[in-house]
């Protein structure tokens, strides 16, 4: 749906489906970062427990015990051996939540600090580690429970555009500080 809606004209949107497989995530996420050198990667995952669109603040390195779609689980139960326990996104999710909620879309947006220690969290941490925090993760409820594909697409479009705006403003401040 987001691919149909698109983003601003100055944004190249690349959409990939990431399999629910630990080893594929460990190979694919770094490869995508290398291939595209993106300003930001936003991962979107479906959560059967979600009733809102949920912005995840951080990814966790350890505690992965569930088997993936290939019946595999990392023996170390972690994403990156020796990596920090938790990595926060550089995106201010509280600000994104406030700004998107103020738009009056017919979708509720909330914040979370725990993406669940399964492939969503694993993918998020792997991407955060690869990007030094230039990643985001959004959990969405299953289609129709309660939102339509169109509602979720519009919400994701607004969320990503707010994230990009915040990122661009923070980089302007960083560049400005370096010039003095």
N, C-alpha and C positions, 0 to 999 in steps of 0.2 A: 504494500500500500504506500509506504514512504517513497519507494522507487517511482511510483506513478505520480505522486505529489511533487517530489523533488524538493530542493532547497534553493536558497538564493542563487542568482545567476553566477556569482563568483565562487561558488562551492562545487567541487567535483565530488559527487556522491558515488561510492563504490559499495555495493551490497553483496555480502557473502553469507552463505549458510555454513555454520560451523558445526560439524558432527559432535554428538554427545560422547566423545572419546578422549580420554586424557592424553594419549600419545599423539593423536592428531592435533590437539590443541597446542601441545608443546612444540610441534613442528610448524603448524600453520600460522600461529599468531606472530612469531618472529619473522617468518617469511613475508607476511602481509605488510608488516612494519617496514621491512627492508625494501620491498617492491614499491610501495607508495610513498614512503616518508611523509605520512599524513600530519596535519596540524593536530588532529584529534581522531581517536577511534571511539565510537560509541557502540557498545555491545548491547543487544536486546535479547532477553530470555523470557520464556513463558514460565510462570509459576502457578501451579494449580491451587496454591493457597492464597495468591494475591487477589485482592478485590479492588485495588487502586493501581495506578501507574506509580511505580516505586523507584526513586533515584537512590542508588547504592553509593555510600560515601567512600567505602574502602574495600579492599580485597585481602583475604587471609591466606597465609602460606601453609599452615598445617591443619590437620584434622580431616583429611580426605579418606574416608573409609568405604564409601559406597561404590559398588561396581558400575562401570559405564556400560554403554550399549554393546561393547565387545567382551563384557564380563571381566574387565581388567580394572585393577586399582593399583596406584603407585605403591610399591613396597615401603617407601619412606613416608607415605601418607602426606607428602608435601609437594608444593609446586616447584620451588627452587631451593635446593639444598643450600643452607647457609644464608638464605635471603632473610630480610626482616620479617617479623611475625605478621605485620600488617602494613599495607601501603595505602595512603590516602590519595584520592584523586586531587589534582591541583584545581579542579573545577569546584567552585563553591556551590554545593548542591542545595544548601538552604536558600541561597539567593535565586538559583534556578527555579526551585519549588515556589518561592514567593512570586517571582515574575510571571511564571506560566499560570499559576493559580489566579493571578490578577487579570489575565486575559479573558476570563469568563468562558473558557471552553467547557463542554459538558463532560469533563473527565476530572476525577480527583487525583491529585499528585501528592505523594508523600515521600518521606525520607527513611532510609534504613542504614544501619551500620553492620548488617550481617546478611550477605548474599546466599548463605545456606550450606557452605562446605560441600558442594557438589560441583558439577561441571560449570555452572554459571560463575560461582565464586572462583573456581580454579582458572577459568578463562580470564576473568577480570584481573586476578592477581598476576597472571602471566603477562597480560597486556600492560598493566601498571608497571611491572618490573621492567619490561622491555622499553617502555616509553618514559620512564622517570615520572610517572604520575599523569601523563597526558591521555588518559583514557577515562571512559565513563561506562557505567552499566545501568541499564534500565530494565526492571522486571515489569512485565505486563501480565494481566490475568488472561486466561484462555478466551478465545473469541466468543463473544456472546455472553460472557459471564463477568461483568455486565456490558462490556463495550463492543461495538461493531469494529470491523477492520478499518472503516473510514474514520471513526472516532480515534482509534489508536494511532492511525497514520497521522492525523492532524496534530494529536498530542505529541507524538515523537518529532514531527516537523518543528513545532514550537519549542520543544525542549532542546533540540540540537541547535536551533538558531540562537536561543538564549545562551547556550554553552559557548558557542563560537563567539558571540558578542562579548561575553565575560572574558574569554581567553584573549581576544584581540585587545580589549581595554587593559588587561593586566600586562600584556606584552608592551603596549604603548608606555605604560608606567615604567617598566623595566628599562626599555630603550631610553626613555627620558632621563632616568637616573644615571645611566651609563654615560650620557653625553656631557654631564656637568663636571 
